[in-house]
Amino acid sequence: MNKQNKDKSTFIRCECHAEGLGVDYFADDDHYYFSYWKQGLSNKNLSWKARARYCWQVLRHGKAFEDEVILSSKSANNLSDWITETESNKLSDKK
């Protein structure tokens, strides 16, 4: 299986329809990248550090991001377990 088939992406739109959550998995480093997106363009000036950060992200992954959290597979599994447990508890409470 080639690398492209191992990499995965999804986009989840916020219920307010103004923001969203992009989730990318890159097989090379076995990490999940959570990017927070907002609708529209910002007209604020970026610092040199922010400009370099955006450039590096585009060069490395081909896309920019507004803000991002990177989780290892272990941390992503912990998050998944927590969400599953929370949803399970909600179902149990309704019974």
C-alpha positions as CSV (number, residue, x, y, z in Angstrom):
1,M,0.0,0.0,0.0
2,N,1.5,3.4,-0.9
3,K,1.7,6.3,1.5
4,Q,-1.2,8.3,-0.1
5,N,-3.6,5.4,0.7
6,K,-2.5,5.5,4.4
7,D,-3.0,9.3,4.9
8,K,-6.6,10.3,5.7
9,S,-8.5,13.5,6.1
10,T,-11.9,14.7,7.1
11,F,-13.6,18.0,7.8
12,I,-16.4,18.4,10.4
13,R,-18.4,21.6,10.2
14,C,-19.4,23.4,13.5
15,E,-23.1,23.4,14.3
16,C,-23.0,27.2,14.0
17,H,-21.7,26.8,10.4
18,A,-19.0,29.4,10.9
19,E,-16.1,27.2,11.9
20,G,-15.0,23.7,11.4
21,L,-12.5,21.0,12.4
22,G,-10.1,19.5,9.9
23,V,-8.6,16.2,11.0
24,D,-5.6,14.8,9.0
25,Y,-3.7,11.6,9.7
26,F,-0.2,11.4,8.2
27,A,1.2,7.8,8.1
28,D,4.8,9.0,7.9
29,D,4.8,10.4,11.4
30,D,1.8,8.4,12.8
31,H,0.2,11.6,14.2
32,Y,-3.2,13.2,13.9
33,Y,-3.4,16.9,13.1
34,F,-6.5,18.8,14.3
35,S,-6.9,22.1,12.5
36,Y,-9.5,24.7,13.5
37,W,-11.0,26.7,10.7
38,K,-13.1,29.8,10.6
39,Q,-15.2,31.1,7.8
40,G,-14.0,34.2,5.9
41,L,-10.7,35.9,5.6
42,S,-8.9,37.8,8.3
43,N,-7.5,41.2,7.3
44,K,-5.0,41.3,10.3
45,N,-1.3,41.6,9.7
46,L,0.7,38.4,10.5
47,S,3.9,38.4,12.4
48,W,7.0,37.0,10.7
49,K,6.8,34.0,12.9
50,A,3.2,33.4,11.9
51,R,4.1,33.9,8.2
52,A,6.9,31.4,8.5
53,R,4.6,28.9,10.2
54,Y,2.0,29.2,7.4
55,C,4.7,28.8,4.8
56,W,6.2,25.7,6.4
57,Q,2.7,24.1,6.8
58,V,2.0,24.7,3.1
59,L,5.4,23.4,2.0
60,R,5.1,20.3,4.2
61,H,1.4,19.4,3.7
62,G,0.1,21.6,0.9
63,K,-2.4,23.5,3.0
64,A,-2.5,26.3,5.5
65,F,-4.2,26.2,8.9
66,E,-5.7,28.7,11.3
67,D,-4.6,26.8,14.4
68,E,-3.7,23.2,15.0
69,V,-3.3,20.5,17.7
70,I,-1.2,17.5,16.9
71,L,-1.9,14.2,18.7
72,S,0.1,11.0,18.7
73,S,-1.8,7.7,17.9
74,K,-1.9,7.0,21.7
75,S,-3.4,10.5,22.5
76,A,-5.9,10.1,19.6
77,N,-6.9,6.7,21.0
78,N,-7.3,8.3,24.5
79,L,-9.5,11.0,22.9
80,S,-11.6,8.4,21.1
81,D,-12.0,6.4,24.2
82,W,-13.1,9.4,26.2
83,I,-15.7,10.4,23.6
84,T,-17.0,6.8,23.4
85,E,-17.2,6.6,27.2
86,T,-19.0,9.9,27.4
87,E,-21.5,9.0,24.8
88,S,-22.0,5.6,26.4
89,N,-22.7,7.3,29.8
90,K,-25.3,9.6,28.1
91,L,-27.1,6.5,26.8
92,S,-27.0,4.8,30.2
93,D,-28.3,7.9,31.9
94,K,-31.3,8.0,29.5
95,K,-32.4,4.4,30.5
